[in-house]
Amino acid sequence: LPDNPSQVGSVSVTVKVLDVNDNAPEFARFYEAFVCENAKAGQLIQTVSAIDRDDPQEGQHFYYSLAPEAANNPNFTLRDNQGN
């Protein structure tokens, strides 16, 4: 601190965030999948993609995972095709 208290000052600063992420990521469209009883092991059943209206289309990469209760189910797998 300076020796002269008249040279000390303070000011309050408020930061207002203008770019609020008010749009959560969502699926690009409505998806409805059907699995036939004669589907083969490893057969692709559904491809999904997501968008975030707050970000540029190529600006965000989304990660998908199976729900915990399905993670150890050998009947379902999930593959990331790096295309959101």
C-alpha positions in Angstrom: 0.0 0.0 0.0 1.2 3.5 -0.6 2.2 5.7 2.3 -0.3 8.3 1.3 -4.0 7.2 1.9 -5.2 9.8 -0.5 -3.7 7.8 -3.4 -5.7 4.7 -2.5 -8.9 4.1 -4.4 -11.3 1.3 -5.0 -14.1 0.6 -7.4 -16.8 -2.1 -7.8 -16.8 -4.0 -11.1 -19.8 -5.9 -12.5 -19.3 -8.5 -15.3 -22.4 -9.2 -17.3 -22.2 -12.3 -19.5 -24.1 -11.6 -22.7 -23.7 -15.0 -24.5 -25.8 -17.3 -22.4 -26.0 -20.9 -23.4 -29.8 -20.9 -23.3 -30.2 -23.6 -25.9 -29.2 -27.1 -24.7 -27.9 -29.6 -27.3 -30.7 -31.5 -28.9 -31.2 -34.2 -31.5 -31.2 -32.8 -35.0 -34.6 -34.3 -35.6 -37.1 -36.7 -34.1 -35.7 -40.3 -34.1 -37.7 -43.5 -33.8 -35.9 -46.8 -34.2 -37.3 -50.2 -34.9 -35.3 -53.5 -34.5 -36.5 -56.5 -36.5 -36.4 -59.9 -34.8 -34.1 -61.1 -37.6 -31.5 -58.3 -37.2 -28.0 -59.6 -37.4 -25.4 -59.1 -34.7 -23.5 -55.9 -35.4 -26.2 -54.5 -37.7 -26.5 -50.7 -37.7 -29.9 -49.9 -36.3 -29.9 -46.1 -36.0 -27.7 -43.1 -36.6 -28.4 -40.0 -34.6 -26.9 -36.5 -34.6 -27.2 -33.5 -32.4 -27.1 -29.7 -32.8 -26.5 -26.8 -30.4 -28.2 -23.7 -31.6 -25.7 -21.6 -29.6 -22.7 -22.8 -31.5 -21.6 -22.9 -35.1 -22.6 -26.2 -36.7 -19.0 -27.5 -36.9 -17.9 -25.8 -33.7 -18.8 -28.4 -31.1 -18.3 -32.2 -30.9 -20.9 -34.2 -29.0 -20.1 -37.3 -27.1 -22.7 -40.1 -26.7 -22.9 -42.9 -24.2 -25.3 -45.6 -23.2 -27.3 -45.2 -20.1 -25.6 -46.9 -17.1 -28.2 -49.6 -17.0 -27.5 -50.5 -20.6 -23.7 -50.1 -20.6 -23.0 -53.7 -19.8 -25.8 -55.1 -22.0 -24.1 -57.1 -24.9 -27.1 -56.5 -27.1 -26.3 -52.8 -27.7 -23.2 -51.0 -28.6 -22.5 -47.4 -29.5 -20.0 -46.1 -32.1 -18.9 -42.5 -32.5 -18.7 -41.7 -36.2 -17.1 -38.3 -35.4 -19.9 -36.4 -37.1 -22.0 -35.2 -34.1 
